[in-house]
């Protein structure tokens, strides 16, 4: 399921926190129902916390190894995808 949502943040003091909480709840429910973590821009920072649930430790090790070889100075996609 691909979804977008919009909130009226007028009057909210910490709208980024509210957005993150809604995203977390929605993503959790989607994952519980067998949904995917994919996104056309990749997993990114917003969904990085779900990576361990989607891929095992072996997959994470492979991705980290490839990233270390291709981007040893860690300048591309810093903090994206749970790395």
N, C-alpha and C positions, 0 to 999 in steps of 0.2 A: 504494500500500500504506500503510495506516495502522497504526502499531505503537506499542506501549508496551513498556518493558522495566523490569525491577526487578533491583537488585543488592543483595547483602548487603554493606554497607560496613563491617561490624565488622572492626576491625584495620587498615583502610586509613587512612593518614595524610592523604591528599589525595583524598578521595572525589569532590569536585567535578571535579577534573582527570580522574579515571578515567571518570566519567560523560561528560564532554565528549569524551574520546577514543573511547569506545564510540559515542556519537552520531555523531561525525564519520565513523567507519568504516562504520557502518550506513547513514547518509545517502549517503555516497559510492557505496556499492554499489547502493542504490536508484536513485540518479541514473544510474549507469552502465547500469542495466537499463531505463532509460526511465521511471522513476518520477517522481512529482511532488514539488515542494517544499511544496505546500499543506498547510495545517493549519487546523483550525476556529478557532483564535485568531489566525491570520495567521502570517507568517514569524517575527516576533520577533527576539530577540537570538541565540538558539541557532542559527537557520538563516540568519542574515543573510549569512554568508560565502559562501553559495551563490547569492546573488542575481545576481551578475554572470554566472554560468553559465546561469541561467534566462532572464534578460532582458538585452537589449543595452543599450549606453550610451544610446541614444535613449529607451528606456523609463525608465531611471533619471533622465534629465534631466526628463522629463515629471512623474514623481512628485515630484522635488525642487521643481520649479516650482509644482506644485499645493500642496505642503506649505508653501512659502514664502508663498503667497497666503493660505491658510486658517489657518496657524499660524505667523505671523511671529516669535513669541516662543519657538517650539520647546518648547512645554509638553506637547504631546500625543504619547504614544508615543515619548518620547526614546530614541534609540538602537535603535529597532525597525525591522525591515525593511531594515537596511543603510544607513539615512539618517544 
